[in-house]
Amino acid sequence: MSDYTVVNPATGETLATYPTATDAEVQEAITAADAAAKGWGRTSTPAERAALLRRVAELHRERRDELAAIIVREMGKQIDGALGEVDFAADITEYYADHIEEITADAPVPIDGEGTAVIRKAPLGALLGIMPWNFPYYQVARFAAPNLAIGNTILLKHAPQCPESSAAIETLYRDAGFPEGAYTNVYLTNDQAADVIADPRIHGASVTGSERAGAAVAEIAGRNLKKVALELGGSDPFIVLSADDLDAVAQSAVDARLDNTGQSCNGAKRFIIVDDLYDEFVELFVAKMSAATVGDPLSSDTVLGPLSSVAAAERLEEQIKGAVAQGATVATGGTRDGAFFTPTVLTGVTKDMDVYREELFGPAGVVYRVADEDEAVALANDTPFGLGSYVFTTDDAQAARVADRIEAGMVYVNLVLADEPGLPFGGIKRSGTGRELGLLAADEFVNKKLVRIG
């Protein structure tokens, strides 16, 4: 039986192991989630659910240091980033408490005949969440909070390298006063997760992870006629068409690429620069990437800690070596030391290279030269992914035009790292389906029930 294991990627030390659930424990968890959904989920008031969610947010803040330290040792997150993630998870949870009346209110529908008609939102029931390692608290908050606000209940399968943080999250919900079965952490194997999705007491599944994981879950859910929400990979373009301060734009590019040690689905990964700015941008970008400090994730002076594991760093190393073998140039970086990886910039990538269509999940980016707006948009859209995107221009009309033309779920103009609890997050193409965060997230797993009264 496989274990969920905490391995500190900065040191390689195995700190703790957690056994996977027995089949009997899985059935107990499903039964409890189903019972809570049929009871608490349908009888509690929005105000009662909001009070519980608000307490969860408070507990995030009260236990901030403890929670942050857990994910530093689980997946190597730099300490300031870990503290910020805990804060953001609290803000997200509080957002749904604050907006619960709006989320659950009836929506009147105009009718031709006499009487009334409304759309009434009702919970579906118990849901399964399958969450990744790169944002252990944030990813869970944006799935769990809106669904608990509606009255759904949660079974949570976290990444195998995040057993300590996943247990800590469950404790937050229990200590906040949520009833038994409302939120349950389960150390599932992949086979057990497939059985949970197929169980008729489970009414949907949400996955944040790789394309492979999303496709596998969607296939099982499809066979069992279950709703899914998928937030998968991304290779977000960062388009620079004009700039008053190119140095500031280059710094934004670095910030967008190195956030979370480059391990963000919506991190900027392909830098598409118009011809007359290309040479200066590359010079600035390479200098700033090269200057980023790699080191101890517990130090506030560190920009980049280790990647989440040695295996993750080895995968990135293979991609960089493969790109070089096919003719790309490493302008800076490209070296690995255990799980640590130097900030890397590739140039000279062409359409026939593997890296052209791959996602680089780590501190590495590719810079492309384009002639004009049309070529920039065409290159930005020439990807199997469609999660986020970034556009920098001094021309407001151009900004609006390019935003309309980009094939992605999100477009940020002249700014980066601007996520908020109220802004929907999600993509198209192989980046997934559905939306998280904002009010749209609360509509993913809900019965929009028509009530027509004559």
C-alpha positions in Angstrom: 0.0 0.0 0.0 1.5 3.4 -1.0 2.0 6.1 1.5 1.4 9.8 1.4 4.9 11.1 2.3 6.4 14.4 3.4 9.8 14.8 1.8 11.5 18.2 2.3 12.8 19.0 -1.3 15.4 21.4 0.1 17.2 18.7 2.0 15.8 15.4 0.6 14.9 14.3 4.1 11.7 12.1 4.6 9.9 13.7 7.5 6.7 11.7 7.8 4.5 9.1 6.1 0.8 8.6 6.2 -0.9 5.4 5.1 -3.6 5.5 2.4 -7.1 4.9 3.5 -8.6 1.4 3.7 -11.5 0.6 1.5 -13.7 0.5 4.7 -12.5 4.0 5.6 -13.3 5.3 2.2 -16.8 4.0 2.4 -17.2 5.6 5.9 -16.1 8.9 4.5 -18.6 8.7 1.6 -21.4 7.8 3.9 -20.6 10.7 6.2 -20.4 13.2 3.4 -23.6 12.0 1.9 -25.4 12.1 5.3 -24.1 15.6 5.9 -25.2 16.7 2.5 -28.8 15.4 3.0 -28.9 16.8 6.5 -26.8 19.9 7.2 -26.5 20.8 3.6 -30.2 21.2 3.1 -31.3 22.4 6.6 -28.6 24.9 7.5 -29.3 28.5 6.6 -27.0 30.7 4.5 -26.2 32.8 7.6 -25.2 29.7 9.6 -22.9 28.5 6.8 -21.4 32.0 6.4 -20.6 32.0 10.2 -18.8 28.7 9.8 -16.8 29.9 6.8 -15.9 33.1 8.5 -14.5 31.1 11.4 -12.4 29.0 9.0 -10.9 32.2 7.6 -10.1 33.4 11.1 -8.4 30.1 12.0 -6.2 30.4 8.8 -5.0 33.8 10.2 -4.6 32.6 13.8 -2.5 29.6 12.6 -0.7 31.4 9.8 2.8 30.7 10.9 2.2 27.0 11.6 0.3 26.5 8.3 3.0 28.3 6.3 5.8 26.2 7.8 4.1 23.0 6.8 4.1 23.8 3.1 7.7 25.0 3.2 8.8 21.5 4.2 6.2 19.7 2.1 6.9 21.3 -1.3 9.7 23.9 -0.7 7.6 27.0 -1.0 9.5 30.2 -0.1 8.4 31.4 3.3 7.0 34.8 2.3 5.0 33.0 -0.5 3.8 30.4 2.0 2.5 33.1 4.4 0.9 35.0 1.5 -0.8 31.8 0.4 -2.4 31.2 3.8 -3.6 34.8 3.8 -5.1 34.4 0.4 -6.9 31.2 1.4 -8.4 33.1 4.3 -9.5 36.0 2.0 -11.1 33.5 -0.4 -13.0 31.8 2.4 -14.2 35.1 3.8 -15.3 36.3 0.4 -17.8 33.5 0.1 -19.1 34.2 3.7 -19.5 37.8 2.8 -21.3 37.1 -0.5 -23.4 34.1 0.6 -26.7 35.9 0.3 -25.9 36.9 -3.3 -24.8 33.3 -4.0 -27.9 31.6 -2.7 -30.6 34.2 -3.6 -33.5 33.3 -5.9 -33.2 34.8 -9.4 -36.6 35.9 -10.8 -37.4 35.0 -14.4 -39.8 37.1 -16.5 -42.8 35.1 -17.7 -45.7 35.7 -20.1 -48.4 34.1 -18.0 -49.7 34.9 -14.5 -47.8 34.0 -11.3 -44.1 33.9 -10.8 -41.0 32.0 -11.7 -37.6 31.9 -10.1 -34.3 30.0 -10.4 -33.6 28.6 -6.9 -30.1 27.3 -6.3 -29.9 24.0 -4.4 -26.8 22.0 -3.5 -26.1 18.8 -5.5 -24.6 16.9 -2.5 -21.3 15.4 -1.8 -18.4 16.3 -4.1 -14.8 15.0 -4.6 -12.0 17.5 -4.9 -8.6 16.3 -6.2 -6.0 19.0 -5.5 -2.4 19.6 -6.5 0.8 20.3 -4.5 1.8 23.7 -5.9 -0.7 25.8 -3.8 -1.8 23.4 -1.0 -4.1 25.9 0.8 -5.2 28.3 -2.0 -6.4 25.5 -4.3 -8.5 23.9 -1.6 -10.0 27.1 -0.5 -11.2 28.1 -3.9 -12.9 24.7 -4.3 -14.2 24.1 -0.8 -15.4 27.5 0.3 -18.0 28.2 -2.5 -19.3 24.7 -2.4 -19.8 24.7 1.3 -21.5 28.1 1.0 -24.0 26.4 -1.3 -24.5 23.5 1.0 -22.5 20.8 -0.8 -20.1 18.6 1.2 -16.5 17.9 0.4 -14.3 14.8 0.2 -10.8 16.0 -0.4 -8.0 14.0 -2.0 -4.8 16.1 -1.8 -1.5 15.4 -3.6 0.5 12.6 -2.1 3.3 15.0 -1.0 0.8 17.2 0.9 -0.5 14.9 3.7 0.4 17.2 6.5 -1.2 20.4 5.1 -4.3 18.4 4.0 -4.8 17.1 7.5 -4.3 20.7 8.9 -7.0 22.0 6.5 -9.5 19.3 7.7 -8.7 20.3 11.3 -9.5 24.0 10.5 -13.0 23.0 9.3 -13.6 20.7 12.3 -12.4 23.3 14.7 -14.6 26.0 13.0 -17.7 23.9 13.9 -18.6 22.2 10.6 -20.5 19.0 11.2 -19.1 15.5 10.7 -18.9 14.7 7.0 -19.1 18.3 5.8 -15.4 18.4 5.0 -13.3 15.2 5.1 -9.7 14.7 4.1 -9.1 11.2 2.6 -5.7 9.7 1.6 -7.0 8.0 -1.5 -5.1 5.9 -4.1 -5.9 6.7 -7.7 -8.0 3.5 -7.9 -9.9 4.5 -4.8 -10.5 8.0 -6.3 -12.0 6.4 -9.4 -14.3 4.3 -7.2 -15.4 7.4 -5.3 -16.2 9.3 -8.5 -18.3 6.3 -9.7 -20.2 6.0 -6.4 -23.8 7.3 -6.8 -23.6 9.2 -3.6 -20.9 11.5 -5.1 -22.4 14.2 -7.4 -19.3 15.8 -9.0 -15.6 16.1 -9.0 -13.2 19.0 -9.3 -9.6 18.5 -10.4 -6.7 20.9 -10.4 -3.6 19.2 -11.9 -2.1 17.8 -15.0 -3.8 17.2 -18.4 -3.4 13.4 -17.8 -5.1 13.6 -14.4 -7.9 15.8 -15.7 -8.5 13.5 -18.7 -8.6 10.4 -16.5 -11.1 12.0 -14.1 -13.3 13.3 -16.9 -13.4 9.9 -18.5 -14.6 8.2 -15.3 -17.0 11.0 -14.5 -18.4 10.9 -18.1 -19.1 7.2 -17.8 -21.0 7.9 -14.6 -22.7 11.1 -15.8 -21.1 13.3 -13.2 -20.3 17.0 -13.5 -16.6 17.9 -13.5 -14.6 21.1 -13.2 -11.0 20.9 -14.6 -8.2 23.4 -14.0 -5.2 22.0 -15.8 -2.0 23.2 -17.3 -1.1 26.4 -19.0 1.6 28.0 -21.1 0.6 31.6 -20.8 1.8 34.2 -23.3 3.3 37.5 -22.1 3.0 39.9 -25.0 4.9 43.2 -25.2 3.8 45.5 -28.0 4.9 48.9 -26.6 6.2 50.3 -23.4 7.0 53.6 -21.7 9.2 51.8 -19.2 10.6 48.6 -20.6 12.6 48.0 -17.4 9.4 47.8 -15.4 7.8 45.5 -18.0 10.8 43.2 -17.8 10.5 43.1 -14.0 6.8 42.2 -14.4 7.9 39.4 -16.7 10.3 38.1 -14.1 7.7 38.4 -11.3 5.1 36.5 -13.5 7.6 33.7 -14.4 9.3 33.2 -11.0 6.2 33.3 -8.8 6.0 30.1 -6.7 9.4 29.1 -8.1 7.8 29.0 -11.6 5.3 26.4 -10.5 2.1 28.2 -11.3 -0.4 27.0 -13.9 -1.1 30.6 -15.0 2.5 31.8 -14.7 3.8 33.6 -17.8 5.9 31.1 -19.7 6.2 32.4 -23.3 7.4 35.9 -23.8 6.4 37.3 -27.1 8.1 40.6 -27.9 7.6 43.0 -30.8 10.7 43.3 -32.9 11.8 46.9 -32.0 11.8 46.0 -28.3 13.1 42.5 -28.5 16.9 43.0 -28.0 16.5 45.5 -25.1 13.9 43.3 -23.4 16.0 40.2 -23.7 19.0 42.0 -22.1 16.8 43.3 -19.2 15.0 40.0 -18.8 18.1 37.9 -18.7 19.8 40.2 -16.3 16.9 40.2 -13.9 16.3 36.4 -14.1 20.0 35.8 -13.5 20.0 38.0 -10.4 17.1 36.1 -8.7 18.4 34.5 -5.5 18.2 30.7 -5.3 18.5 29.2 -1.8 16.9 28.4 1.6 13.1 28.7 1.3 12.9 29.7 4.9 14.9 32.9 4.1 13.0 36.1 3.2 16.0 37.0 1.0 15.4 34.0 -1.2 13.4 34.5 -4.4 13.5 30.8 -5.5 13.5 27.8 -3.2 13.7 24.3 -4.6 11.2 22.8 -7.0 8.7 20.6 -5.3 10.8 17.5 -5.7 14.0 16.2 -7.3 11.8 14.5 -9.9 10.2 17.8 -10.9 13.6 19.4 -11.3 14.8 16.4 -13.4 11.8 16.8 -15.7 12.6 20.4 -16.3 16.2 19.7 -16.9 15.3 17.1 -19.5 13.1 19.6 -21.3 15.8 22.3 -21.3 18.4 19.8 -22.6 16.0 18.6 -25.2 15.4 22.1 -26.4 19.1 22.8 -26.7 19.7 19.5 -28.6 17.0 20.7 -31.1 18.8 24.0 -31.6 17.5 26.4 -28.8 19.9 28.7 -27.0 20.2 29.0 -23.2 20.6 32.7 -22.5 21.0 32.1 -18.8 20.6 29.3 -16.3 19.7 25.8 -17.3 21.5 24.0 -14.4 20.1 21.8 -11.6 21.4 21.0 -8.1 19.2 18.4 -6.5 15.7 20.0 -6.5 17.1 23.5 -7.0 17.1 25.0 -10.6 18.6 28.2 -11.8 16.4 30.8 -13.5 16.5 29.9 -17.2 15.8 31.8 -20.4 15.6 30.1 -23.8 15.8 31.9 -27.1 15.8 30.6 -30.7 12.9 28.2 -30.1 11.1 27.3 -33.3 7.8 25.6 -34.1 9.4 22.3 -34.9 10.9 21.9 -31.3 9.2 19.9 -28.6 9.5 22.8 -26.1 7.4 25.0 -28.4 4.2 23.1 -27.3 5.3 22.0 -23.8 4.6 23.6 -20.5 7.7 24.5 -18.5 6.8 24.0 -14.9 9.6 25.7 -13.1 11.7 28.9 -13.4 12.2 28.8 -17.1 10.8 30.8 -19.9 11.0 31.1 -23.7 11.4 34.5 -25.5 10.1 35.0 -29.0 10.6 37.8 -31.5 7.6 38.9 -33.6 7.1 41.6 -36.2 3.7 43.0 -35.1 0.5 42.6 -33.3 -0.9 40.0 -35.7 2.1 37.8 -35.4 2.1 38.2 -31.7 -1.6 37.1 -31.4 -1.0 34.2 -33.8 1.9 32.9 -31.7 0.1 33.4 -28.5 -2.8 31.3 -29.7 -0.6 28.6 -31.3 -0.7 26.4 -28.2 -2.9 23.5 -26.9 -3.4 25.5 -23.7 -5.7 28.5 -23.0 -5.5 29.4 -19.3 -4.2 33.0 -18.8 -2.4 35.7 -20.7 -0.7 39.0 -20.3 -0.6 42.0 -22.7 1.6 45.1 -22.3 0.9 48.1 -24.5 0.6 51.8 -24.2 -2.3 51.8 -26.7 -5.7 51.4 -25.0 -7.4 50.5 -28.3 -4.8 47.9 -29.0 -5.2 46.4 -25.5 -8.9 46.0 -26.0 -8.4 44.5 -29.5 -5.7 42.0 -28.5 -7.7 41.0 -25.3 -10.6 40.1 -27.6 -8.4 38.1 -30.0 -6.5 36.0 -27.4 -7.8 32.4 -26.9 -7.6 32.1 -23.1 -9.8 32.2 -20.1 -8.1 35.2 -18.6 -6.4 38.3 -20.0 -4.4 40.7 -17.8 -3.4 44.0 -19.4 -0.3 45.9 -18.1 -0.2 44.0 -14.8 0.7 40.6 -13.3 -0.1 38.7 -10.1 -3.4 40.5 -9.8 -5.6 37.5 -8.7 -8.4 38.4 -6.3 -11.1 36.2 -4.6 -13.8 37.9 -6.7 -12.1 37.3 -10.1 -13.1 34.1 -11.8 -10.2 31.7 -12.7 -10.1 29.1 -15.4 -9.3 28.4 -19.0 -10.3 26.8 -22.3 -8.8 24.2 -24.7 -6.5 21.8 -22.8 -6.4 24.1 -19.8 -9.7 22.8 -18.6 -13.3 23.6 -18.2 -15.3 25.5 -15.6 -14.4 28.4 -13.3 -13.1 28.8 -9.8 -13.1 32.0 -7.6 -15.6 34.8 -7.9 -19.4 34.2 -8.0 -19.0 31.9 -11.0 -17.4 29.3 -8.8 -20.5 28.9 -6.7 -22.5 28.0 -9.9 -20.3 25.0 -10.9 -21.9 22.4 -8.7 -25.4 23.6 -8.1 -29.0 22.6 -9.1 -30.4 25.7 -10.7 -34.0 24.7 -10.0 -36.9 26.4 -11.8 -39.8 27.1 -9.4 -42.9 28.2 -11.4 -46.0 29.2 -9.4 -49.3 29.9 -11.0 
